Amino acid sequence: MNAVESDSVSPLLEFRNRAERLNHWPSVREADFLRLTIRFDRDLFDHLYFGTPCGGSGIAYAGH
């Protein structure tokens, strides 16, 4: 069962923590974005859109 089917962000948080330990920042951002589809958080959205150091990533999230 995945995070969306279970309506739980716990699997995504586990994945995010693993990606963060591996310094795999695209996966960290993707996990954060997927968390927003389950449970919207304005601070997290603002961080992804405005505060992500990778150029242009905010544009990708704007379409979702």
C-alpha positions in Angstrom: 0.0 0.0 0.0 1.4 3.4 -0.9 1.0 6.7 0.9 -1.8 8.0 -1.3 -3.9 4.9 -0.9 -3.4 4.9 2.9 -3.9 8.7 3.1 -0.8 8.8 5.4 2.4 10.8 5.0 4.4 8.3 7.1 5.7 6.3 4.2 6.8 9.5 2.5 8.5 10.7 5.6 10.5 7.5 5.9 11.4 7.7 2.2 12.3 11.4 2.6 14.6 10.6 5.6 16.4 7.9 3.7 16.9 10.2 0.7 18.1 13.0 2.9 20.7 10.7 4.5 21.9 9.8 1.0 22.0 13.5 0.0 19.6 12.7 -2.9 17.9 16.2 -2.9 15.6 15.6 -6.0 14.0 12.7 -4.1 13.7 14.8 -0.9 11.8 17.5 -2.9 9.6 14.9 -4.6 8.7 13.3 -1.3 7.8 16.8 0.0 5.7 17.5 -3.0 3.8 14.2 -2.7 3.2 15.0 0.9 1.4 18.1 -0.2 -1.0 16.0 -2.4 -2.1 14.1 0.7 -2.0 16.9 3.3 -1.5 20.5 2.2 0.9 22.6 4.2 1.3 26.2 3.2 4.8 26.5 4.8 6.0 23.4 3.0 4.5 24.6 -0.3 6.2 28.0 0.1 9.5 26.3 0.8 9.3 24.1 -2.2 8.2 26.9 -4.5 10.3 29.8 -3.3 13.0 28.3 -1.0 14.3 25.3 -3.0 17.9 26.1 -4.0 17.6 24.3 -7.4 16.8 26.8 -10.0 13.5 26.4 -11.8 12.0 23.8 -9.5 9.2 26.2 -8.4 8.0 26.4 -11.9 7.6 22.6 -12.1 5.4 22.6 -8.9 3.3 25.5 -10.1 1.6 23.2 -12.6 0.4 20.7 -10.0 
